[in-house]
């Protein structure tokens, strides 16, 4: 011990003279001590805990991180990330420790005041129901009386969102719900009972609980992926695949990585380290972002295009790639790839100077050749019908493959004949449809047809001139007038042409050197625009031209709503009750809400506005609502509810008329006595009546056009500035009723563990178990593991798991059905289905509408399929609880691969136990077991059987991909123990064999398996009459919609405001609406709603940081604080996604109404090409195709308001 | 030589994504309780910015840390013993709650309990957690996040850089700076404590506040130049980051480390010579960094190992010190730097500075873009002015700060050649004075960074403490002592499958 009492350097420690276990350091600076006394017991006690339980966070986050939840004295204390993921191998970073601050703060909800612990009913409704129930003795009769008495219905609907909840018992709340559902099934039809719950992957059993219920009832289930504008429509268009992307660990394999509209540290927090780490391996990183987003700091180069102009930049890069790597110099790797794996060599007909459709074998006189596409063999110059196109898929086993044999497809025609074609451009022109430009292509005559190749069209479209082809061509990269050059994009995006050239060139050169390891990570910033499909096609062109797709470390990496339920077969068959009946009513949400929240009544953009001059005028006089109605009646896009009558009555009426159901329906449709809902959505017979939301916050997060929902769906008027469309813009085919209905919905039920904006407006709020209180399983695109939710504690008070809630509801419905429903026959109008022979219904995508006599209505061909399903409503509760007999009878079918699963049914009988001889699904963990058992990714036998089937179809070898795992399976209890790696399976397109990182389409590229498209290849050319009408057959840049022109500049009406683009990127302090109300996240952010704006825009309206501002446009109004930052570009503001209106939202200055949230500023628009269907890869599947609910094209005015706020 | 062990941390700022998971898991575990609402043992700041609490780096204002007096002796900036004793009841250098932030809470059950017939939806409005009064939120724990607001130009590290740093869109740069207690070798807080409540643990150097001895004088708060000692306003006592000692004792990483999603934290043992600390803290500013590195002892040196054995350290610790990633990053690769060495506290949390290589939105002017294989920018092109990093990490020495960036940049270029062509670009290594083997090992530690390589913490802590006990009586005899059930009993130890 040395103690110095030097007065200068030995300050107060010198006073410590009675030390026994301390060492005072030199000159008395430091005190060393061995712990010994008891003072530190506080920290030791705090760290103590009783148990650790593995769980995760479900639904709204796609990170799928495994967490350890700590429990002490029966209470959840905190959560830390699990670190026990299977390793990626010795030379790559591991997945641990996945997580983010939002997940780390979840346990705050467990005991927070935001928690919903009891069932709540809207007070006015509860009073009426209790009285009527008592008086009438029957809950269904009580419900009927309330909703059929206008004054009563008005009384409770008008109180939505205005407080006044009363507590109810669990049984009472369930009974009220069941009564409403039974009444609706009986009176209006089961398809008027609607359910919505997103993204099954992140809690499959919870999702399945409600979807299974709706499936068995005959209810309508709404889509989410397209609705969220997360679905990249370009993916089905190009690949015939919903979305398939690399796991995050595959970023490590990239050697050039562009982040395009994806703010990885914020939105892919658990994965971001792979990006940071790949840089050390020598990977170049480029950020494309309009603002200095958090990810930009990781980039070697930052390109900041004006919002929504990304497509122009990508087209210019494509111009550079085609010029330097296809024209001036050829790269064997790229050329070979293009020949084998893209539609570039295929022949397209030219009619009237416009590209028309793929030449097919039928044009060459082959029978059944309508779906077989044609190319030229470069060796012989002969026409060839190669294997792999759609025509081989269902008809000729063994020839559906990409094996070209000795054929070398000609990439471009070698021909002295040339013709000018008209090509679309959208950067100029009087309408959204833009203009055209004429450029020459080499052509050849085949019979009556003038043809060229897709490659030649693409070269022309991108403006890459070869030889002296005629037409209007750019003079060079610096030609700013000719579309798709680097200089042209600079005018549009603001990105220097020099950078567009440099990055485009580097990207391709890296792909050349690395054989395809250039990657583009895409995010919502690029995807959630109205024309995102066109933007994405420009991106995807870059990765397909450079041979990056289907290569580890390369290709597109789209991370917007990573929906991948890896055990997809079990998940879908169980969720949609395919074990009892097939199909169920899957509905595309965007057209559904466009019609049923009456947003169509406010439309000021006619459908024709979007049409290119290349089109034939087929949308003239049509509104978007008309295109919805047309797509539904032609069987392309689902329309549920479909008929303007109760579908349960149709079967009875047919029987009474002595006709088959099909004949009866066709006759009545043709004579007009039977109509469709889409053609008269404001007829009270056609309203959706009951809406149940679980795992969802429709009115606080995803509901684009929130104020329209409020008024028309709920009956709470809040639209102040929106005006209905002028008579000349009204629909042609859809009935206009002068009085717009308000309060269409009879019952809104929110099932949640926290009180959201949806809950505030609901009639019934049911308390749900949290993610730490239930059994379930989770997977994601981002990693290849399956892991579990497990209950750390029991749900408190009246809270129930989603699984138990829907079992209780089903039981109650079954009980009431004995009196009210019994056994009925339901008739479904099901759309033509992707990955089935329905894809052959409309050769070449030629459109014929039976309504106008262009053809006859033929179910399954020119209109939806008509399918009868017998429903015993008294058995719904029992069917929920067991695996139904169709599993043995029909097996499972995923992406056209059918597998006999009798062994799995037998296994489940033993594993889960039986009820009435069927495998039990009585609990959520049993449901998890069933999902895992029926899926190839988690059951090697199923994967093996599926690959055998695929081998028969293709004649190629696949079963070796599952070799060694044929007898392995992942059980639920194993997923509780640690994250489990999945098996390679025909359900997906990549291989994980040997611990390989997942990358999509590696199986296609390496095993010559066709894509699910018309040519069997990746597409540059998309054929369909509606696509042609919009001028979108080939990649092109379409700018953001000109909202100011269509709807007027919102600033015109407001003094002292600045008009800006209103963007809603994903937030740092929340996952969608979740965590916005979490006090930890509120403490780390600004404690309430904010709008980020540039220093310049703030100066224009005299606003300083943290001052209150108001944003408004025709759709609604937002009150928020300003965050002023120089990292924001002038002219654009951000309100980060889904702040809700529940925390720290004051009233608006003038209207005194509560400020809204980001979707108060938006309204839906329907892009008709997203409805196009009936043909090849454009045929419908749930969440696979359908109009996206985009929200980025919007503008708003921002002004400073008085700083006094009222709540 | 008096050999001691220090559990130290290195954070690689180049990997930090600014997510704050570390802050949340730390707060959830340690400080989400009454009295510490405003306390974040671990926080993350956006730089440039004034940080948390406001302007904490401005020692002219707060008088934290040490300085050399007129005679070249080391003195607390806040004054000597007598002057400080005089201020004991009215410390003028103490941040107020507004310098941190006033924590808010929100209405409790209004969303479900609101009576019917409202004109609008109910809403939760903000209330002060401290006073219970309605409040307007004007500042927070992370107010400047991702460069929000108008305070970043007050960052003291920007002094003299007005011509180099412009807060304009196209010239934007930022990085994140996670901070915990530095567990300094020369801790000003310990020295300033009148009660002797603060101490540096014998066995591993963790700086702690003895809650029984603390009398709430708050001199530690002022003296700490990093403002990482806080006052619990409920108990009136000081509290601070404990380096998660109950976990460290069990061989587990700190919570902020294990939950770090960016995988940027490294934990390991350093040997240092306690006898050399004072001298190292007393050298002129430009020599501080080298002097601080000079305090550390080479764990591979047999003499050091023998000294450690002689001092009672078990073999396990000697091995751990050799495997220490912290030693490698600080002393072998020399890419980790201390935060504000000029505070002279010899901080034990070091940082690899951010490469953040992005150029401005217009791209670097005047470069040759035609070579599509030459894709990286030189560090001269980088947008974070090296002077700014030097102000943070090298007491202003731009050559050292720039040298670290050169190493990182050269590593990337070297590894690109390895990855793409399998070639070894030795010419890239000449300028940074590293061998191919060193660069590849450094790359593995930074990039692949397996769990076991990031965190090398010897267990058997209690045994160590006992062996080091050279004073009367064994501390382990006490009830609740580290060897007597006082340590944690982990229900699961994190095991990772191959």
Interface residues (C-beta under 8 A of the other chain):
Chain A: X7 X8 X9 X10 X11 X12 X13 X14 X15 X16 X19 X20 X21 X22 X23 X25 X26 X27 X28 X29 X30 X31 X32 X33 X34 X35 X36 X37 X38 X39 X40 X41 X42 X43 X44 X46 X47 X48 X49 X50 X51 X52 X68 X77 X78 X79 X80 X81 X82 X83 X84 X85 X86 X87 X90 X91 X92 X93 X94 X96 X97 X98 X99 X100 X101 X103 X104 X105 X107 X108 X113 X114 X116 X120 X123 X124 X159 X161 X162 X163 X164 X165 X255 X256 X264 X265 X266 X269 X270 X272 X273 X276 X277 X278 X279 X280 X281 X282 X283 X284 X287 X292 X294 X296 X297 X298 X299 X300 X301 X302 X303 X304 X496 X498 X499 X501 X502 X505 X506 X508 X509 X510 X513 X514 X755 X757 X759 X760 X761 X765 X978 X1068 X1077 X1079 X1080 X1082 X1083 X1084 X1085 X1086 X1087 X1088 X1092 X1094 X1095 X1104 X1105 X1106 X1123 X1124 X1125 X1126 X1127 X1128 X1129 X1130 X1141 X1142 X1143 X1144 X1145 X1146 X1147 X1152 X1153 X1154 X1207
Chain B: X4 X14 X15 X17 X18 X19 X20 X21 X23 X24 X25 X27 X28 X29 X30 X32 X69 X73 X74 X75 X76 X80 X81 X82 X84 X85 X103 X104 X105 X106 X107 X108 X109 X111 X112 X113 X114 X115 X116 X117 X118 X119 X120 X121 X122 X123 X124 X125 X126 X137 X138 X140 X141 X142 X143 X145 X146 X147 X148 X149 X150 X167 X168 X169 X170 X172 X173 X174 X175 X185 X186 X187 X190 X191 X192 X193 X194 X196 X198 X199 X200 X201 X202 X203 X208 X210 X211 X212 X213 X219 X242 X244 X245 X246 X247 X255 X258 X259 X260 X261 X262 X263 X264 X274 X275 X277 X278 X354 X356 X357 X358 X359 X360 X361 X362 X363 X369 X372 X373 X375 X376 X377 X408 X411 X412 X413 X414 X415 X416 X417 X418 X419 X420 X421 X443 X446 X447 X448 X449 X450 X451 X465 X468 X469 X471 X472 X473 X475 X476 X478 X479 X480 X481 X482 X486 X487 X488 X489 X491 X492 X494 X495 X496 X497 X498
